[in-house]
Amino acid sequence: MVPYPYQPDEVIGGDCVNAIACRLLNQYSDPSSEVIQMMRIQAEDLFEVKVEIIQIMAGLDPTGNWMGKGALALKNPRTSTGEEPLDRLYALLEDLNRGGVQSEAFSDLKVKVEYRIVPDENSSA
């Protein structure tokens, strides 16, 4: 068995496993230890695919701040957790791998990362 390649608090693209797990757990008022473990595993899966997408996009679009805020382009405000479903992330990854800069995923993600506003850490928003 290969160990999980990322630390829970390792930030790539502006996101990390711990932050994703917290968002997933927010839908539970009193999660059991089993639910906490399931959400941790789901967060790891989501993060791993997000990192693959971010790394591909960083190579295809070197002018974008993919390593800094690329995860923002992968958010889904239509879900209760703000996370894209894993199957949707895999579809984006497959499209990027197949079509590169000509893919629909590339165009969609490039627009999203260019127009996402990241609040300054020092601002009091």
Backbone torsions as a table, in degrees:
resi	resn	phi	psi	omega
1	MET	NA	130.8	179.7
2	VAL	-86.6	131.5	178.5
3	PRO	-66.9	153.6	178.8
4	TYR	-61.8	130.8	-170.2
5	PRO	-76.4	-7.8	-175.1
6	TYR	-123.4	146.3	173.4
7	GLN	-75.6	149.4	-178.1
8	PRO	-58.3	-28.4	-178.5
9	ASP	-105.6	10.2	179.0
10	GLU	-73.1	119.4	-176.3
11	VAL	-95.3	123.5	174.8
12	ILE	-133.9	125.2	-179.8
13	GLY	69.7	17.1	179.6
14	GLY	87.8	12.2	-178.9
15	ASP	-140.3	164.1	177.0
16	CYS	-151.3	167.1	-179.1
17	VAL	-58.2	-45.0	-178.7
18	ASN	-59.0	-43.2	-179.2
19	ALA	-66.1	-41.9	178.4
20	ILE	-63.9	-44.7	179.8
21	ALA	-59.9	-40.9	177.7
22	CYS	-61.9	-43.9	178.6
23	ARG	-63.2	-39.9	179.2
24	LEU	-67.4	-36.6	-178.3
25	LEU	-78.1	-17.6	-179.1
26	ASN	-59.2	-22.4	-179.0
27	GLN	-78.7	-5.8	180.0
28	TYR	-112.2	131.3	179.1
29	SER	-78.4	-35.3	-179.1
30	ASP	-145.6	74.8	-174.7
31	PRO	-68.8	141.5	175.5
32	SER	-74.1	168.0	178.8
33	SER	-63.3	-32.1	177.6
34	GLU	-65.9	-43.2	178.8
35	VAL	-64.8	-42.1	178.5
36	ILE	-59.6	-44.4	179.0
37	GLN	-65.2	-42.2	178.3
38	MET	-62.1	-42.3	179.8
39	MET	-68.3	-33.9	176.6
40	ARG	-63.8	-45.1	179.2
41	ILE	-64.4	-43.0	178.3
42	GLN	-62.8	-40.8	178.5
43	ALA	-62.8	-41.7	178.1
44	GLU	-62.3	-43.4	178.6
45	ASP	-62.0	-47.4	179.9
46	LEU	-60.7	-45.7	-177.7
47	PHE	-63.1	-42.5	-177.9
48	GLU	-60.8	-43.4	179.2
49	VAL	-70.2	-39.6	177.3
50	LYS	-59.0	-43.0	-179.8
51	VAL	-62.3	-42.5	177.6
52	GLU	-59.3	-45.7	179.7
53	ILE	-62.9	-46.1	-179.2
54	ILE	-60.9	-43.2	-179.6
55	GLN	-65.8	-40.0	176.8
56	ILE	-64.0	-46.4	-179.3
57	MET	-63.2	-36.8	178.5
58	ALA	-62.0	-35.8	177.5
59	GLY	-74.5	-38.6	-178.0
60	LEU	-78.2	-30.0	-176.0
61	ASP	-131.2	74.3	-176.0
62	PRO	-64.5	-13.3	179.0
63	THR	-82.7	-16.1	179.6
64	GLY	-84.0	152.3	179.2
65	ASN	-88.9	61.3	-174.4
66	TRP	-66.0	-42.6	-178.4
67	MET	-72.1	-22.8	179.7
68	GLY	-88.9	-42.0	-175.9
69	LYS	-140.7	18.6	-178.1
70	GLY	-59.6	-30.7	-179.8
71	ALA	-64.1	-25.7	178.0
72	LEU	-62.6	-32.3	178.7
73	ALA	-70.9	-14.5	-178.0
74	LEU	-102.0	5.4	177.7
75	LYS	-76.3	155.2	177.6
76	ASN	-131.2	100.4	-177.9
77	PRO	-68.4	-9.2	-179.9
78	ARG	-84.5	-6.3	178.2
79	THR	-103.5	156.6	-178.3
80	SER	-65.9	-26.1	-178.6
81	THR	-96.9	-13.3	-175.1
82	GLY	82.1	2.6	-178.2
83	GLU	-99.7	141.0	170.0
84	GLU	-70.7	145.0	173.6
85	PRO	-62.9	150.2	-177.4
86	LEU	-57.5	-40.6	-179.3
87	ASP	-64.8	-33.2	177.0
88	ARG	-68.5	-40.7	177.4
89	LEU	-63.3	-41.5	177.4
90	TYR	-63.3	-37.0	177.8
91	ALA	-64.5	-41.3	176.5
92	LEU	-61.9	-45.1	-179.7
93	LEU	-61.3	-45.1	179.3
94	GLU	-62.1	-43.0	179.3
95	ASP	-62.7	-42.5	178.0
96	LEU	-63.4	-44.0	-179.6
97	ASN	-65.0	-35.8	-177.6
98	ARG	-79.4	-44.9	-171.2
99	GLY	-108.8	-12.0	-179.9
100	GLY	55.4	-134.3	-177.5
101	VAL	-68.6	-14.7	178.0
102	GLN	-87.5	-6.5	-175.5
103	SER	-77.4	154.3	175.4
104	GLU	-64.6	-37.5	179.4
105	ALA	-60.1	-43.1	179.4
106	PHE	-58.7	-50.0	-178.8
107	SER	-60.4	-46.8	-178.7
108	ASP	-62.5	-46.8	-177.5
109	LEU	-69.2	-38.1	179.5
110	LYS	-60.1	-44.9	178.4
111	VAL	-62.9	-43.7	-177.8
112	LYS	-63.7	-42.6	-177.8
113	VAL	-72.3	-30.3	179.2
114	GLU	-69.8	-32.7	-173.4
115	TYR	-105.1	1.5	175.4
116	ARG	-77.0	133.9	177.8
117	ILE	-101.6	122.6	178.7
118	VAL	-99.7	118.1	179.8
119	PRO	-61.9	142.4	175.9
120	ASP	-65.9	136.5	179.9
121	GLU	-57.3	-30.2	-175.6
122	ASN	-88.7	-6.7	-179.8
123	SER	-78.1	157.2	-179.0
124	SER	-107.8	61.6	-178.8
125	ALA	-78.7	NA	NA
